[in-house]
Amino acid sequence: MKVSQECVDMIKFFEGFGSKAYLCPADVWTIGYGRTKNVKEGDVVNELQAERDLLEELEVFGEQVLNTVQVSLKQNQFDALTSWTYNLGVGNLQSSTLLKVLNSGDYTSAGKEMLRWNKAGGKVLAGLTRRRESEAKLWAREA
């Protein structure tokens, strides 16, 4: 299973494009469309390379989602969870209540759990709240 273009577009919308490395609200160096891997102060990227990086990373994150989730996922659920994991990291997915309830087969509660992850540095952020709402809506959509 691979992420859909809808998922890529949603991530690009919420991440936005940054050509120069910057510190995100969680105090992590970030560039392009949310890339954090091997990013350091002073790094620069163009939009084409940033999109390539995003697509490459989403393949890896998608595989990690599929390797972690023990129940079947519809495309919309896979997209929502991959977006969530791209933003929050595989470690957070692996240790989350979201994963526990999902792997127990409770898809409805798993979608609701997504909404709880709207903080950075202990503070609720409006942008993260909107992103989580969008992911939860995608999760719950009938395929």
HURARA-V961359 format. One record per residue. N is the residue number from 0. SS is DSSP state (2 for helix, 1 for strand, 0 for the rest). PHI is phi in degrees with one decimal (NA if undefined). NEAR is the number of other ideal C-beta (glycine too) atoms within 10 Angstrom. Layout:
N;SS;PHI;NEAR
N;SS;PHI;NEAR
This chain:
0;0;NA;14
1;0;-122.7;13
2;0;-65.7;22
3;0;-83.3;15
4;2;-62.3;8
5;2;-59.0;13
6;2;-65.2;23
7;2;-58.4;18
8;2;-62.8;10
9;2;-63.8;19
10;2;-62.6;23
11;2;-60.3;17
12;2;-62.9;12
13;2;-75.1;19
14;2;-75.8;21
15;0;68.9;10
16;0;-108.1;15
17;1;-127.4;17
18;1;-76.4;14
19;1;-114.9;11
20;1;-57.6;18
21;1;-143.4;13
22;1;-88.2;10
23;0;-76.3;17
24;0;-57.8;13
25;0;-89.5;15
26;0;67.4;8
27;0;-119.5;13
28;1;-65.4;16
29;1;-137.8;18
30;1;-150.6;24
31;1;63.0;27
32;0;-104.6;24
33;0;93.2;21
34;1;-68.8;22
35;0;-122.1;16
36;0;-66.7;9
37;0;60.1;8
38;0;-90.7;18
39;0;-137.1;8
40;0;-53.7;9
41;0;94.2;8
42;0;-66.2;16
43;1;-135.8;11
44;0;-145.0;20
45;0;-93.8;11
46;2;-64.4;12
47;2;-64.0;8
48;2;-66.1;14
49;2;-61.8;20
50;2;-68.3;16
51;2;-59.7;13
52;2;-60.0;18
53;2;-61.2;20
54;2;-62.0;13
55;2;-63.6;12
56;2;-66.6;18
57;2;-67.0;22
58;2;-62.0;12
59;2;-66.8;12
60;2;-63.5;22
61;2;-61.2;20
62;2;-63.3;13
63;2;-65.6;17
64;2;-61.8;25
65;2;-64.0;13
66;2;-75.7;10
67;2;-96.1;16
68;0;-81.2;18
69;0;-104.0;10
70;0;-117.8;12
71;0;-75.8;10
72;0;-124.5;19
73;0;-78.7;14
74;2;-55.7;16
75;2;-64.5;18
76;2;-70.5;22
77;2;-60.1;22
78;2;-60.6;28
79;2;-62.0;26
80;2;-71.7;28
81;2;-68.9;28
82;2;-60.8;28
83;2;-58.6;25
84;2;-69.8;24
85;2;-59.7;26
86;2;-77.0;20
87;2;-106.7;18
88;0;99.4;16
89;2;-66.6;15
90;2;-59.4;9
91;2;-65.8;14
92;2;-62.1;21
93;2;-61.9;12
94;0;-98.7;11
95;0;-83.9;20
96;2;-64.3;11
97;2;-51.5;23
98;2;-65.0;20
99;2;-60.7;13
100;2;-71.9;17
101;2;-63.6;25
102;2;-67.4;13
103;0;-83.6;12
104;0;95.4;11
105;0;-92.8;14
106;2;-64.5;16
107;2;-63.7;10
108;2;-66.4;14
109;2;-60.7;27
110;2;-61.2;22
111;2;-68.6;14
112;2;-62.7;21
113;2;-55.3;26
114;0;-65.5;14
115;0;-71.5;11
116;0;-97.3;19
117;0;-119.4;17
118;1;-121.1;13
119;1;-137.1;16
120;0;61.4;9
121;0;80.7;5
122;1;-113.3;9
123;1;-67.8;9
124;0;-113.5;15
125;2;-58.4;8
126;2;-63.8;13
127;2;-69.6;19
128;2;-61.8;14
129;2;-63.6;13
130;2;-64.2;22
131;2;-62.4;23
132;2;-63.9;13
133;2;-66.5;16
134;2;-64.8;25
135;2;-65.8;18
136;2;-65.5;13
137;2;-62.6;23
138;2;-56.2;26
139;2;-82.3;16
140;0;-62.8;14
141;0;-72.3;5
142;0;-71.9;6
